[in-house]
Amino acid sequence: MHDRIAELAGLRAELDNCENGPRRETRKAAADDVREQIERLRTELSEDADRLEAEASDLTDQGQDGRAGDAAVAARVIRTALDADAASEGEPDEPKDRVALAEARGRALAAANTLRQREEQQRLADRLGTADDPAPTTRKPGPRGKRNTGAPKAPEQT
């Protein structure tokens, strides 16, 4: 999913280059192709978000709240990315609008990265066979909560 969100951002940059870059008159056909790719990708992402929202609802009904939450977060990430992309179609002229757009894009990418990290951690935990919640540690700190209470002190310089 995060790869397709990054692909959408890359296609937006390519479209901007086709429309505003050098040889823009000769690149009109390329710009049309890029627009078609963007629309196809937006449609796929929207369908994925719909599917994830339905999956989250089904999992909640089954009592699997953890997996339902992950699916809901993934759907929200996609929706945020689509909203940021839709806002970028007409680049704002006002500085505050540009800041808002940049923040929306940043939130979308940060959410996608967070979700990717969760998925990688889950895959690693599944591969290693570890539980979701590690066992609590039984180690107690030394006197006064310091670890190095028995270490000698440095001599004073006079």
C-alpha positions, 0 to 999 in steps of 0.5 A, spaced: 500 500 500 505 505 501 508 503 495 502 505 491 502 511 495 509 513 493 507 511 486 501 516 486 506 522 489 511 520 483 506 520 478 504 527 481 511 530 480 511 527 473 505 530 471 507 537 474 514 536 470 510 534 463 505 540 464 510 545 467 517 543 465 521 544 458 518 541 452 511 541 455 508 542 448 511 536 446 509 532 452 502 533 452 500 526 450 505 524 456 501 528 460 495 525 458 498 518 459 500 520 466 493 523 468 490 516 466 495 512 470 493 517 476 486 516 475 487 508 475 491 508 481 486 513 485 481 508 483 485 502 486 487 505 492 479 507 493 477 500 492 482 498 497 480 503 502 473 500 501 475 493 502 479 494 508 473 498 511 469 492 510 474 488 513 475 492 519 467 492 520 467 484 519 473 483 524 470 487 529 463 483 529 467 477 530 471 480 536 478 481 533 479 488 535 486 488 534 486 486 527 480 490 525 484 496 528 489 495 523 485 494 517 481 501 520 488 504 520 490 502 513 484 504 510 485 511 514 492 511 511 489 510 504 484 515 505 488 521 508 493 520 502 487 520 497 485 527 500 492 529 500 492 528 492 486 531 491 488 537 494 494 537 490 490 537 483 489 545 484 496 547 487 494 553 492 496 560 491 496 562 498 502 560 503 497 558 508 494 553 503 500 550 501 502 549 508 496 545 509 497 541 503 504 540 505 502 537 512 496 533 509 502 530 505 506 529 511 501 526 515 499 521 509 506 519 508 508 518 516 501 514 517 503 509 511 510 509 514 507 507 521 503 502 518 509 499 514 513 498 520 507 495 524 506 490 518 514 488 518 514 488 526 508 483 525 511 479 520 518 478 524 514 476 530 510 471 526 517 468 523 520 468 530 514 465 534 514 471 539 507 473 542 505 480 541 506 482 549 512 480 551 513 477 558 514 483 564 521 483 566 523 481 574 529 485 574 529 490 580 533 496 580 539 496 585 539 501 591 536 508 590 534 505 583 541 506 580 545 501 577 552 503 578 552 504 586 557 500 587 562 503 582 568 507 585 567 515 584 573 519 580 578 522 584 577 529 585 582 534 582 585 539 586 
